Amino acid sequence: MTHHPSLRDRVVLITGASRGLGREMALDLAEAGARVVLTASADSPDWQDTLAGIGPDRALGIIADAANPAEAERVVAEAEARFGRVDVLVNNAGRGMRLISETFNTVPTRFWEARPEDWRAIIEVNLNGAFYMARAVTPGMIARGFGKIINISTSDQTMVRRGYAPYGPSKAGLEAASRVWAQDLAGTGVDVNVYLPGGAADTALLPPGLDRKGADGNLLPPSIMRRGIGWLCSDQSNGVTGARFIARLWDEALEPAAAAAGARSPAVERPSIM
């Protein structure tokens, strides 16, 4: 774990932070001195534990619907009222394939078997929700000449894996959006990047049971996201935009800049899906 001095009192808004990847990133940033604004879709013991683990002086918890644009505006307004600004947005809130099927990881669900309302719910949170939050924070970031948007994604093979629609396509759309946003924000001081575990993580997105593992047979701890989130939120990543970083490839034995370079996906002129 490497902490960065520029994170002291930096205001980071993390959606879907009650448990899993969001909780680990929030705890790591708070330990580095950041002030964190955390959202969750509902109150829960996990949510209360996360907030208690950080403390009221450093954390603001807000229950909000990630799929509601008005709620996104409210979250940003409350964050600014408490801490004065939002420096970094981490779009982590997401819905997984369990909404479609509790056996999706062992029995692939064909796309036409998904209920339209479940398909819509996943797209609404994973893709539209990220847009709503980014839309709400960006004007303030541009006005201040500084900001970072970090969109949490999934492995590229998951985006096109059989039985993983609409989750995979929702993340492919988020990565495409991230690339567009980075270009739209060029020269403003606001950076947009993608960050992902690099494999299935041990979170509630996977069903419980003996088959609780990724397609490659592995299961990553949620804490793997601590490896690079500090660098991505810190001044060391200023000017780095339109990039994709994989936590599994982040070598903590290296200096942060070298670790980031090793975890960065090669840039391509035009992504290929088919």
Secondary structure, 3 states (H helix, E strand, C coil): CCCCHHHCCCEEEECCCCCHHHHHHHHHHHHCCCEEEEEECCCCHHHHHHHHHHCCCCEEEEECCCCCHHHHHHHHHHHHHHHCCCCEEEECCCCCHHHCCCCCCCCCCCHHHCCHHHHHHHHHHHHHHHHHHHHHHHHHHHHHCCEEEEEECCCHHHHCCCCCCCHHHHHHHHHHHHHHHHHHCCCCCEEEEEEECCCCECCCCCCCCCCCCCCCCCCECHHHHHHHHHHHHCHHHCCCCCEEEEHHHCCCCCCHHHHHHHHECCCCCCCCCC
